[in-house]
Amino acid sequence: MKRIGALILTVALALCTSAGLSAHHSCQKGEWKKKMQSEKIAFLTSEMDLSPEEAQAFWPVYNKMEGKMDQAMHKVFDSFKALDEALKAGKPEKEIKKLLDNYMAAQKDHKETDADRVEEYLKVLPADKVARLFIGEENFRRNHIRRLHDRRTGN
């Protein structure tokens, strides 16, 4: 019963934290994102077996690091798009080289940000729970891919 209360508290805290993040998106996208975040938080809290105290310390750090990961990923996407468009437009070699360097720098930044997440999480959680986080995130992702596939195929 204590875990259920912690789970509800964690979901409520995370929703309050993430509510501002989706304010810039359309209503439909914002609602979908909130729903996904709620499901993810509940799933990960359970997978990681977080105590209420751990959850209170962890989720703000997680939200901060996820924001940084999103920014880094957007840089990767933007630099990829610019590189792709330049290639399709037949831009000169010098410009392609610069865009390629930008893309590689964005990739490097993304990987460094990902590594920074582990260091930040280890400041508030033991290593086994951080490891459970990464396993849980992958399981959550796979479950949602499976659900989308099932929905599309009518299963």
C-alpha positions in Angstrom: 0.0 0.0 0.0 2.9 2.3 0.8 4.2 1.8 -2.8 0.9 2.7 -4.4 0.8 6.0 -2.4 4.4 6.7 -3.5 3.5 5.9 -7.1 0.5 8.3 -7.0 2.6 11.0 -5.4 5.4 10.6 -8.0 3.0 10.7 -10.9 1.4 13.8 -9.5 4.8 15.6 -9.0 6.0 14.6 -12.4 2.8 15.9 -14.1 3.1 19.2 -12.3 6.7 19.5 -13.4 6.0 18.5 -17.0 2.8 20.6 -17.4 4.9 23.6 -18.3 6.9 21.6 -20.9 3.8 20.8 -23.0 2.3 24.3 -22.8 3.9 25.3 -26.1 2.5 22.4 -28.0 -0.9 22.0 -29.5 -3.6 20.7 -27.1 -3.8 17.3 -28.8 0.0 16.8 -28.8 0.2 18.2 -25.2 -2.4 15.7 -24.0 -0.7 12.8 -25.7 2.6 13.8 -24.2 1.2 14.2 -20.7 -0.4 10.8 -21.0 2.9 9.2 -22.2 4.8 10.9 -19.4 2.4 9.7 -16.8 2.6 6.2 -18.1 6.4 6.3 -18.3 6.7 7.7 -14.7 4.4 5.1 -13.3 6.2 2.3 -15.2 9.7 3.5 -14.3 8.8 4.1 -10.6 7.6 0.6 -10.4 10.5 -0.9 -12.3 13.1 1.0 -10.2 11.2 0.2 -7.0 11.7 3.8 -5.8 10.8 4.8 -2.2 8.9 8.0 -1.8 12.1 9.7 -0.7 14.1 8.4 -3.7 11.3 9.5 -6.0 11.2 13.0 -4.6 15.0 13.4 -5.1 15.1 11.6 -8.5 12.3 12.9 -10.6 13.4 16.6 -10.7 16.9 15.5 -11.8 15.4 13.1 -14.4 13.2 15.9 -15.8 16.1 18.3 -16.0 18.3 15.7 -17.7 15.5 14.7 -20.1 15.2 18.4 -21.1 18.9 18.5 -21.9 18.7 15.2 -23.8 15.7 16.7 -25.9 17.8 19.8 -26.7 20.8 17.7 -27.7 18.6 15.5 -29.9 17.0 18.5 -31.6 20.4 19.7 -32.5 21.2 16.3 -34.0 18.0 16.4 -36.0 18.5 20.0 -37.1 22.0 19.4 -38.2 21.1 16.2 -40.0 18.3 18.0 -41.9 20.6 20.8 -42.9 23.2 18.3 -44.1 20.7 16.3 -46.1 19.2 19.5 -47.7 22.6 20.7 -48.7 23.5 17.4 -50.3 20.2 17.3 -52.2 20.8 21.0 -53.3 24.3 20.2 -54.6 26.0 22.7 -52.3 29.8 23.1 -52.6 32.2 20.8 -50.8 33.3 23.4 -48.3 29.7 24.0 -47.1 29.1 20.2 -46.9 32.2 19.8 -44.8 31.0 22.5 -42.4 27.6 21.0 -42.1 29.1 17.5 -41.6 31.3 19.0 -38.8 28.2 20.5 -37.2 26.4 17.2 -37.4 29.3 15.3 -35.8 29.6 17.9 -33.1 25.8 17.5 -32.4 26.2 13.7 -32.2 29.1 14.1 -29.8 27.2 16.5 -27.6 24.2 14.1 -27.5 26.5 11.2 -26.4 28.2 13.4 -23.7 24.8 14.5 -22.4 23.7 10.9 -22.2 26.8 10.1 -20.2 26.2 13.1 -17.9 22.7 11.6 -17.1 24.3 8.7 -15.4 26.5 10.9 -13.3 23.6 13.0 -12.2 21.4 10.0 -11.4 24.1 8.4 -9.3 24.1 11.5 -7.1 20.6 10.7 -5.9 20.2 6.9 -6.5 22.3 3.8 -6.0 23.8 2.2 -9.1 21.3 -0.7 -9.2 18.4 1.6 -9.4 20.1 3.7 -12.1 20.7 0.5 -14.1 17.0 -0.4 -13.6 16.1 3.0 -15.0 17.9 2.3 -18.3 16.4 -1.2 -18.6 13.0 0.2 -17.7 13.2 2.9 -20.3 14.1 0.4 -23.0 11.3 -1.9 -21.9 8.8 1.0 -21.9 9.9 2.0 -25.4 9.6 -1.6 -26.7 6.1 -2.0 -25.0 4.9 1.2 -26.7 6.3 0.2 -30.1 4.6 -3.2 -29.7 1.3 -1.5 -28.8 1.5 0.8 -31.8 2.2 -2.1 -34.1 -0.7 -4.1 -32.6 -3.0 -1.1 -33.1 -2.0 -0.8 -36.7 -2.3 -4.5 -37.5 -5.6 -4.8 -35.6 -4.3 -7.3 -33.0 
